[in-house]
Amino acid sequence: MARAYSRAKIVAILAVILVLILADHIQSPTFAFNSGHGNVDTALMQRDDTACAPCGAPCPSTRK
């Protein structure tokens, strides 16, 4: 009885599916937003270089 599949065909089909999923993921707006390229200001872009805290919060002494 001959096998209905070969290991090479299964690996090739799974590789093609993986490439299609990755291409779809990289083209998604969510991926662009999470990468900082979604044309939206993120917290990391809005950081104040003079802030005391790493998150960009102002120092208690400079608050008004």
C-alpha positions in Angstrom: 0.0 0.0 0.0 1.5 3.3 -1.1 1.5 6.3 1.2 -1.1 8.9 0.4 1.4 11.8 1.2 5.1 12.5 1.3 6.9 14.3 4.0 8.4 16.8 1.5 5.0 17.8 0.2 3.6 18.4 3.7 6.7 20.5 4.7 6.3 22.5 1.4 2.6 23.1 2.0 3.2 24.2 5.6 6.0 26.5 4.5 3.7 28.2 1.9 1.0 28.6 4.5 3.5 30.1 6.9 4.7 32.6 4.3 1.1 33.6 3.5 0.3 34.2 7.1 3.5 36.2 7.7 2.8 38.3 4.6 -0.7 39.0 5.8 0.5 39.9 9.3 3.2 42.2 8.1 0.8 44.1 5.8 -1.8 44.6 8.6 -2.5 48.0 10.1 -2.1 46.5 13.6 1.4 45.4 12.9 2.3 48.9 11.6 0.8 50.5 14.6 2.6 48.3 17.0 5.9 48.9 15.1 5.4 52.7 15.5 4.6 53.2 11.8 0.9 53.6 12.1 0.9 57.4 11.7 -0.2 57.7 15.3 1.7 59.4 18.1 2.6 56.7 20.7 3.8 57.2 24.2 7.4 56.5 23.1 7.2 59.3 20.5 5.7 61.8 23.1 8.4 61.3 25.7 9.9 64.4 27.2 13.7 64.3 27.3 13.8 66.5 30.4 11.5 64.2 32.4 12.7 62.4 35.4 10.7 59.2 34.9 11.5 56.8 32.0 7.8 57.0 30.9 8.1 60.8 30.3 6.2 62.0 33.4 7.3 65.4 34.7 9.3 65.7 37.8 7.3 66.5 40.9 9.2 69.8 41.4 8.4 71.0 37.9 4.6 70.4 38.0 2.4 73.4 38.0 
